[in-house]
């Protein structure tokens, strides 16, 4: 019976400790900006890569379209 009381008390103490609020952040020092971290550029690079690739091909596609338009005009269309 005494062991059961101790186990119950320990369980209650653990439950109360788990439900307590975390300590508030230190207000003396402002948080560091997260954008300065090198890991933060991975998502931006993943988004930017396809856009850069499309910009690189844009001139070639425009030249092909102009050539096709000129060929159609030359054929009388």
C-alpha positions as CSV (number, residue, x, y, z in Angstrom):
1,X,0.0,0.0,0.0
2,X,2.8,2.4,0.8
3,X,4.5,1.6,-2.5
4,X,1.2,2.4,-4.3
5,X,1.0,5.7,-2.6
6,X,4.6,6.6,-3.6
7,X,4.0,5.6,-7.2
8,X,0.8,7.7,-7.3
9,X,2.6,10.7,-5.8
10,X,5.4,10.4,-8.3
11,X,3.0,10.2,-11.2
12,X,1.1,13.3,-10.0
13,X,4.4,15.2,-9.6
14,X,5.5,14.2,-13.1
15,X,2.1,15.2,-14.6
16,X,2.3,18.6,-12.8
17,X,5.9,19.2,-14.0
18,X,4.9,18.3,-17.6
19,X,2.1,20.8,-17.6
20,X,4.0,23.7,-16.4
21,X,4.8,26.6,-18.7
22,X,8.2,26.9,-20.3
23,X,10.4,29.8,-18.9
24,X,9.9,33.1,-20.8
25,X,12.6,34.1,-23.2
26,X,15.4,36.4,-22.0
27,X,14.3,40.0,-22.8
28,X,17.7,41.5,-22.3
29,X,19.1,40.1,-25.5
30,X,17.1,40.3,-28.7
31,X,16.8,37.1,-30.7
32,X,19.2,36.5,-33.5
33,X,17.7,36.9,-37.0
34,X,17.2,33.5,-38.6
35,X,17.7,34.8,-42.2
36,X,21.5,35.1,-41.5
37,X,21.9,31.4,-41.1
38,X,23.3,29.6,-44.1
39,X,20.7,26.8,-43.8
40,X,17.9,29.3,-44.4
41,X,19.0,29.7,-48.0
42,X,18.2,26.2,-49.0
43,X,14.5,26.8,-49.6
44,X,15.2,30.0,-51.4
45,X,17.7,28.3,-53.7
46,X,15.2,25.5,-54.4
47,X,12.6,28.1,-55.5
48,X,15.1,30.3,-57.4
49,X,16.8,27.5,-59.4
50,X,13.9,26.8,-61.8
51,X,13.3,30.5,-62.3
52,X,16.9,31.1,-63.2
53,X,16.8,28.2,-65.6
54,X,13.7,29.6,-67.3
55,X,15.3,33.0,-67.6
56,X,18.4,31.5,-69.2
57,X,16.2,29.8,-71.9
58,X,13.8,32.7,-72.5
59,X,16.0,34.4,-75.2
60,X,16.4,31.2,-77.1
61,X,12.6,30.6,-77.0
62,X,11.9,34.1,-78.2
63,X,14.3,33.8,-81.1
64,X,12.7,30.5,-82.2
65,X,9.3,32.1,-82.0
66,X,10.4,35.1,-84.1
67,X,12.0,32.8,-86.7
68,X,8.8,30.7,-86.9
69,X,6.7,33.9,-87.3
70,X,9.0,35.1,-90.0
71,X,8.8,31.8,-91.8
72,X,5.0,31.9,-91.7
73,X,4.9,35.4,-93.0
74,X,7.4,34.5,-95.8
75,X,5.2,31.6,-96.8
76,X,2.2,33.9,-97.2
77,X,0.4,33.0,-94.1
